[in-house]
Amino acid sequence: MMKLTTLTTICFLLAFSSGVTPVVGEEWVMPPTPLPMEQLFKELSYVREGPEVEEGWPRQISFSHRLYDYRRETFQIELRTVDLARAPLRIIPHAVGVSEILWAICPRQRLLMFNEVAADPRFSLIADEVAKSGRIFSYKESELVIASQPDIVFTVAFSDAVFKQRLQRAGIPTFDLGSQDSLESVIEEIKVLGQVLGESANAEALLDIIAQKRALLQAALPSRKKPLRLLYYDLGGYIPGVASNFTSLCELIGAVNVGAEQGIKSWKQVDHETLLKWDPEMIIVPLESKLEPSLKIDSLLCHARAVKGDRILTIPGLYLRINSQFLLLGANLLAGIVYPNEF
């Protein structure tokens, strides 16, 4: 079985290797949701106010760096300290999730460039705006980044190793944010980014919005004696477990991720016989994967209650891959899908 790196990486590779295209022209209708999607997106997208850059430089920032170890199937947490002489004004994010957070809390003129994935609507909720900027570099392109002389480049666990090495050799300051797999880890990332950029007030404003919307979302959910058991099934039969955004999405809407329930740590390939044994109430598949028809006619899965009850549900894969404050947007949409006729 192939070794996986992160949720974002595997989805990125699966999408490109299978030739899927953005969700354009698909016959899929946005369901009613607990909170209005457009308004929620807008409120999570722009919170910036206050002074240009906070005072208090130089400053030392301590943070917990989380990196998932796929051999041991656990997070390695290391306390790191970074010294900054001044607030970085020329910034480049090397990941979609970081781009989406900075889009909300940082003056956008400070964002020099974005990598091509942040401009791809399959992976980014701000793709249209990023594409309009025209400031795009390819995922592994280091020369253009080095030539722009940024004050800092934010990388993550799955950023290309050669890309990071080239930046370091060129003396470009980098800040690796590690791995994020839940709303709680995203919250910590927002706090760290606010401190590094001198935008703590704006980071706190975004965190306040997250808390408010989280409470409103959960208050709107239907009450149930037992939580729904949801299984996310992706291309190749891969199922996400504990260390995945899907677990966080399920927790936000009062459901159970069956993969986590069955002891999967990160991602695991599961056969249909095992899936039938687990017998989830609903199976969630990415819309672009085109998996729904084949699962419905499978000779084994036709006995599963999710199939018999016509509860193989599709959702644009973008909303399953979110690694930013927009996790709430994904949870809001997932709630509308798994609790039909409730909103």
C-alpha positions as CSV (number, residue, x, y, z in Angstrom):
1,M,0.0,0.0,0.0
2,M,1.3,3.5,-0.9
3,K,2.6,5.8,1.8
4,L,0.6,8.9,2.3
5,T,1.8,12.3,3.4
6,T,-1.1,14.5,4.3
7,L,-4.7,14.9,3.5
8,T,-4.1,17.9,1.2
9,T,-1.2,16.1,-0.6
10,I,-3.1,12.9,-1.3
11,C,-6.2,14.8,-2.5
12,F,-4.0,16.9,-4.7
13,L,-2.3,13.9,-6.3
14,L,-5.5,12.0,-6.7
15,A,-7.2,14.9,-8.4
16,F,-4.5,15.5,-10.9
17,S,-3.8,11.8,-11.6
18,S,-7.4,11.1,-12.2
19,G,-8.0,14.2,-14.4
20,V,-10.9,15.5,-12.4
21,T,-11.9,19.1,-13.1
22,P,-13.3,21.9,-11.0
23,V,-17.0,21.6,-10.0
24,V,-18.3,23.6,-12.9
25,G,-21.4,22.4,-14.7
26,E,-22.0,19.5,-12.3
27,E,-25.6,18.8,-11.6
28,W,-25.3,19.4,-7.9
29,V,-27.5,21.7,-5.9
30,M,-26.4,23.5,-2.7
31,P,-28.7,22.3,0.1
32,P,-30.2,24.6,2.7
33,T,-27.7,24.9,5.5
34,P,-27.9,25.9,9.2
35,L,-26.1,29.2,8.5
36,P,-26.3,31.1,5.1
37,M,-23.2,30.0,3.2
38,E,-22.5,33.3,1.4
39,Q,-22.7,35.3,4.6
40,L,-20.6,32.9,6.5
41,F,-17.9,32.9,3.8
42,K,-17.9,36.7,3.8
43,E,-17.6,37.0,7.6
44,L,-14.7,34.5,7.7
45,S,-12.9,36.1,4.8
46,Y,-12.2,39.7,6.0
47,V,-11.8,40.8,9.5
48,R,-8.9,43.2,9.2
49,E,-9.0,46.5,11.2
50,G,-6.8,48.4,13.6
51,P,-3.2,49.7,13.3
52,E,-1.0,48.8,10.3
53,V,1.4,46.8,12.4
54,E,1.4,46.2,16.1
55,E,4.3,47.6,18.2
56,G,6.6,45.5,20.3
57,W,9.6,44.6,18.1
58,P,11.9,42.8,18.2
59,R,9.9,40.0,19.6
60,Q,10.4,36.3,20.4
61,I,7.6,33.9,19.5
62,S,7.3,30.4,21.0
63,F,4.9,27.9,19.4
64,S,4.2,24.2,19.3
65,H,5.2,22.7,15.9
66,R,3.0,19.7,15.1
67,L,4.3,17.2,12.5
68,Y,2.5,13.9,11.7
69,D,4.8,10.9,11.8
70,Y,3.3,8.4,9.4
71,R,5.5,5.5,10.5
72,R,4.5,5.8,14.1
73,E,1.0,7.2,13.2
74,T,1.2,10.0,15.8
75,F,1.9,13.7,16.0
76,Q,5.4,14.7,17.0
77,I,5.1,18.0,18.9
78,E,8.1,20.2,19.3
79,L,8.3,23.5,21.2
80,R,10.1,26.0,18.9
81,T,11.2,29.6,19.4
82,V,11.7,32.2,16.6
83,D,13.3,35.7,17.0
84,L,12.0,38.4,14.8
85,A,13.7,41.8,14.5
86,R,10.8,43.5,12.9
87,A,7.3,42.7,11.5
88,P,7.6,40.9,8.1
89,L,5.9,43.1,5.5
90,R,6.6,41.1,2.3
91,I,4.9,37.8,2.8
92,I,4.5,34.6,0.7
93,P,2.3,31.7,1.8
94,H,3.2,28.3,0.3
95,A,-0.1,26.5,1.3
96,V,-3.8,27.1,0.6
97,G,-4.8,27.0,4.2
98,V,-2.2,29.6,5.2
99,S,-3.2,31.8,2.2
100,E,-6.9,31.7,3.3
101,I,-6.0,32.7,6.9
102,L,-3.7,35.5,5.8
103,W,-6.5,36.7,3.4
104,A,-8.6,37.4,6.4
105,I,-6.1,38.9,9.0
106,C,-3.4,40.5,6.9
107,P,-3.4,43.6,4.7
108,R,-3.5,42.0,1.2
109,Q,-0.9,44.3,-0.2
110,R,1.6,42.6,2.0
111,L,0.9,39.2,0.3
112,L,3.5,39.2,-2.6
113,M,2.5,35.9,-4.3
114,F,0.5,32.7,-4.0
115,N,1.3,29.3,-5.2
116,E,-0.7,27.8,-8.1
117,V,-2.8,25.6,-5.8
118,A,-4.3,28.6,-4.0
119,A,-5.5,29.8,-7.4
120,D,-7.1,26.4,-8.2
121,P,-10.9,26.3,-7.4
122,R,-10.6,22.5,-6.7
123,F,-8.5,23.3,-3.6
124,S,-9.0,27.0,-2.6
125,L,-12.0,29.0,-1.6
126,I,-10.2,32.2,-2.5
127,A,-9.1,30.9,-5.9
128,D,-10.9,33.5,-8.0
129,E,-9.4,36.4,-6.0
130,V,-6.0,34.9,-6.0
131,A,-6.2,34.3,-9.8
132,K,-7.2,37.9,-10.4
133,S,-4.1,39.1,-8.6
134,G,-1.9,37.5,-11.2
135,R,0.8,36.9,-8.6
136,I,1.1,33.2,-9.0
137,F,4.1,30.8,-8.9
138,S,4.2,27.1,-9.5
139,Y,4.3,24.8,-6.5
140,K,8.0,23.9,-6.7
141,E,9.2,27.2,-8.3
142,S,11.8,28.7,-6.1
143,E,13.6,31.1,-8.4
144,L,10.6,33.6,-8.7
145,V,10.1,33.4,-4.9
146,I,13.8,34.1,-4.2
147,A,13.9,37.0,-6.8
148,S,11.0,38.7,-5.0
149,Q,13.0,38.9,-1.8
150,P,10.2,38.3,0.7
151,D,10.6,39.0,4.4
152,I,9.2,35.6,5.1
153,V,7.8,32.5,3.4
154,F,5.3,30.4,5.3
155,T,5.7,26.7,4.5
156,V,3.9,23.6,5.9
157,A,4.7,19.9,6.4
158,F,3.9,19.0,2.8
159,S,5.7,21.9,1.2
160,D,8.3,20.5,-1.3
161,A,11.6,19.7,0.5
162,V,13.8,20.9,-2.4
163,F,11.8,24.2,-2.6
164,K,12.5,24.8,1.1
165,Q,16.1,23.9,0.8
166,R,16.7,26.3,-2.1
167,L,15.0,29.2,-0.1
168,Q,17.2,28.5,2.9
169,R,20.4,28.4,0.8
170,A,19.4,31.8,-0.7
171,G,18.9,33.2,2.8
172,I,15.2,33.7,2.5
173,P,13.5,33.5,5.9
174,T,11.1,30.6,6.2
175,F,8.6,29.7,8.9
176,D,7.3,26.1,8.8
177,L,3.9,25.7,10.4
178,G,3.8,21.9,10.5
179,S,0.6,19.9,10.1
180,Q,-3.0,20.9,10.7
181,D,-5.7,18.4,10.9
182,S,-8.6,20.0,12.9
183,L,-10.3,23.2,13.7
184,E,-8.3,23.4,17.0
185,S,-5.0,23.1,15.2
186,V,-6.1,25.8,12.8
187,I,-7.0,28.0,15.7
188,E,-3.5,27.7,17.1
189,E,-2.1,28.5,13.6
190,I,-4.1,31.7,13.4
191,K,-2.7,32.8,16.8
192,V,0.8,32.1,15.7
193,L,0.4,33.9,12.4
194,G,-1.1,36.9,14.2
195,Q,2.0,37.1,16.4
196,V,4.5,36.7,13.6
197,L,2.9,39.4,11.4
198,G,2.1,41.9,14.2
199,E,-1.6,41.3,13.5
200,S,-2.7,39.7,16.8
201,A,-5.7,41.9,17.1
202,N,-7.0,40.8,13.7
203,A,-6.2,37.2,14.5
204,E,-8.3,37.4,17.7
205,A,-11.1,39.1,15.8
206,L,-11.1,36.1,13.4
207,L,-11.1,33.7,16.4
208,D,-14.1,35.5,17.9
209,I,-16.0,35.1,14.6
210,I,-15.1,31.4,14.5
211,A,-16.3,30.9,18.1
212,Q,-19.6,32.8,17.4
213,K,-20.4,30.9,14.2
214,R,-19.4,27.6,15.7
215,A,-21.9,28.2,18.5
216,L,-24.6,29.3,16.1
217,L,-24.0,26.3,13.9
218,Q,-24.2,23.8,16.7
219,A,-27.2,25.4,18.2
220,A,-29.1,25.0,14.9
221,L,-28.4,21.2,14.6
222,P,-31.2,18.8,15.2
223,S,-31.1,16.9,18.5
224,R,-30.5,13.2,18.2
225,K,-30.3,10.4,20.7
226,K,-27.3,8.9,18.9
227,P,-24.9,10.7,16.6
228,L,-24.9,9.8,12.9
229,R,-22.1,7.5,11.8
230,L,-20.5,9.0,8.6
231,L,-17.8,7.4,6.5
232,Y,-15.8,9.4,4.0
233,Y,-14.9,7.2,1.0
234,D,-12.4,8.7,-1.5
235,L,-10.6,7.5,-4.7
236,G,-8.8,4.2,-4.4
237,G,-10.9,3.2,-1.4
238,Y,-9.1,5.5,1.1
239,I,-10.8,6.3,4.4
240,P,-9.7,9.1,6.7
241,G,-9.2,8.5,10.4
242,V,-8.5,10.4,13.6
243,A,-5.8,12.7,12.2
244,S,-8.0,14.2,9.4
245,N,-10.1,17.2,8.8
246,F,-13.1,15.0,8.3
247,T,-13.0,14.0,12.0
248,S,-13.2,17.7,12.9
249,L,-16.1,18.3,10.4
250,C,-18.0,15.4,12.0
251,E,-17.4,16.7,15.5
252,L,-18.6,20.2,14.5
253,I,-22.0,18.7,13.4
254,G,-22.4,16.2,16.1
255,A,-21.6,13.1,14.0
256,V,-19.0,10.3,14.2
257,N,-16.3,9.7,11.7
258,V,-16.5,5.9,11.2
259,G,-12.8,5.7,10.1
260,A,-11.7,7.2,13.4
261,E,-14.2,5.1,15.3
262,Q,-12.6,2.0,13.7
263,G,-9.1,3.0,14.7
264,I,-7.7,4.5,11.5
265,K,-5.0,7.0,12.4
266,S,-4.6,9.0,9.2
267,W,-5.6,7.5,5.9
268,K,-6.1,3.8,5.1
269,Q,-7.2,1.8,2.1
270,V,-10.2,-0.3,3.1
271,D,-11.9,-3.0,1.0
272,H,-15.6,-3.2,0.5
273,E,-16.0,-6.3,2.8
274,T,-14.6,-4.2,5.7
275,L,-16.7,-1.3,4.8
276,L,-19.8,-3.5,4.8
277,K,-18.8,-4.8,8.2
278,W,-18.6,-1.3,9.6
279,D,-22.0,-0.5,8.0
280,P,-22.1,3.3,8.3
281,E,-25.4,5.1,8.2
282,M,-24.2,7.4,5.4
283,I,-21.2,7.3,3.0
284,I,-19.8,10.7,1.9
285,V,-17.9,10.9,-1.4
286,P,-16.4,13.8,-3.2
287,L,-18.6,15.0,-6.0
288,E,-15.8,15.1,-8.6
289,S,-14.7,11.5,-7.8
290,K,-17.7,10.1,-9.7
291,L,-17.7,7.2,-7.1
292,E,-21.4,7.3,-6.3
293,P,-22.7,5.1,-9.2
294,S,-20.1,2.4,-8.8
295,L,-20.7,2.1,-5.1
296,K,-24.4,1.8,-5.6
297,I,-24.1,-1.2,-7.9
298,D,-21.3,-3.0,-6.0
299,S,-22.2,-6.6,-5.3
300,L,-21.1,-6.3,-1.7
301,L,-22.1,-2.8,-0.8
302,C,-25.6,-3.3,-2.1
303,H,-26.3,-4.9,1.3
304,A,-25.0,-1.9,3.3
305,R,-27.7,0.2,4.9
306,A,-26.2,3.4,3.4
307,V,-26.7,1.9,-0.1
308,K,-30.1,0.4,0.6
309,G,-31.3,3.6,2.1
310,D,-29.9,5.7,-0.8
311,R,-27.6,7.5,1.5
312,I,-24.4,7.8,-0.5
313,L,-24.1,11.5,-0.4
314,T,-21.9,13.8,-2.5
315,I,-20.2,17.0,-1.6
316,P,-17.7,19.1,-3.6
317,G,-14.3,17.8,-2.5
318,L,-13.1,21.3,-1.9
319,Y,-15.2,21.4,1.3
320,L,-13.6,18.2,2.6
321,R,-10.0,19.5,2.1
322,I,-10.2,22.8,4.0
323,N,-7.3,23.6,6.3
324,S,-8.3,27.1,7.5
325,Q,-11.1,29.0,9.2
326,F,-13.3,27.8,6.3
327,L,-13.5,24.5,8.1
328,L,-16.7,26.0,9.5
329,L,-18.0,26.5,6.0
330,G,-17.3,22.9,5.2
331,A,-19.1,21.8,8.4
332,N,-22.0,24.0,7.6
333,L,-22.4,22.5,4.2
334,L,-22.0,18.9,5.5
335,A,-24.7,19.6,8.1
336,G,-27.1,20.6,5.3
337,I,-26.3,17.4,3.4
338,V,-26.6,14.9,6.2
339,Y,-29.6,16.5,7.9
340,P,-31.9,17.1,5.0
341,N,-35.1,19.0,5.5
342,E,-33.9,20.4,8.8
343,F,-33.0,23.9,7.7
